Amino acid sequence: MNIFDIVTPQNIVAYWDNTKANQTTYLSDYLFPKKKVMGLEINKISGYAGLPVTLKPSAFDTQATYRDRQSVELQKSKMPFFRERMKVDEETRQQIMAISNDSVLEGIVANIFDDTNNLIRGARAQRERMAMQLISTGKIDIVGNGVRLAYDYKLNRKQKTKASVKWEDTENSKPLEDLMNWVDQFRTDFRIALGYAVMTTKTFNLIKASKEVKQALYPNAVNAPLVTAAEVKSAIQKFTGLTVLINDNSYRDAVGGTPKTFFPDDVVTLLPVGNGVIGNMFMGTTPEEADLLNKQNNAVSIIDTGVAVFTRTIEHPVNVETIVSQICLPSFSTDVESGAGSILIASVN
């Protein structure tokens, strides 16, 4: 078995496609669908989108009136660059040469592909991390490997709020009232309807444990009853019109590191009604795509609209390397019809 003929971008991508159904579904895939741009700069859209403007009436046989473009704040930003590599080293290669059992060899090759697919999974996780940080803070911070980058999307001050009483005080908190007030106030301030509430299970359980919710569900109960998650979600929908989206997905900053949730506890982000899209995940052009895609013999494959998978052979020491890279950044949309980019971030504790 020639490992150099097996560990190719095409085989890695084919293996990834075959295992993609088992991958975690990320909220960012729906909120920020990927969009390809050339290079590494984008016009980053800040703040909420505003409202649609009606088409003006016109008389027949007259020139159409020019419409002014919507005033939005554009920030030209360089998107961050992410890249890592893994290798099949000389010792692993020797072990493969010593094995004659095909089923054992297939297992080893599958492990090698799993290792390289970890890089692709890491690219997906990085996109989710940035998107969830954006919708939960209005900013994105990237720190690691000697790189420090900060992106401020400059949300309107009215796009951030807090609970009237901390939700951890389940005896006195008013989560239903808070949610209703936030939805109403946002509609008053921006004339945009909110339809979804993103939170973790820990935050949701504070709503579930609140005295207010239990009384709303069972007003005549003598003792505090047990309530189910389905009942609480239904009550939130009934009183506020919001559909709850739980995001407990986690990641690690490093191999063996402490798990972290993409979306933080004690925060609720309200999203506009519509198809769920509030912007785009812009995918730039990595050096591997720009300079190697058409110059090396099938050494580069592109997946996920802009993630480059590149393999190469190192002759001394003899290694096969897989390098995965991406340039990407989420940005709010100016799709005024759906109120895209119009979010409300609430701190509840």
ABEGO torsion letter per residue (X at the ends): XBAAAABBAAAAAAAAAAAAAABBBBAAAAABBBBBBBEABBBBBBEBAEBBBBBBBBBBGBBBBBBBBBBBBBBBBBBBBBBBBBBBBAAAAAAAAABABAAAAAAAAAAAAAAAAAAAAAAAAAAAAAAAAAAAAGBBBBBEGGBBBBBBAGBBAAABBBBABBAABAAABBAAAAAAAAAAAAAAAAGBBBABBBBBAAAAAAAAABAAAAAAABAABABBBBBBAAAAAAAAAAAAGBBBBBBABBBBABBGBBBBBABBBGBBBBBBBEAGBAEBBBBBBBAAAAAAAAABBGABBBBGGABBBBBBBBAOBBBBBBBBBBBBBBBBBABAAAGBGBBBBBBAX
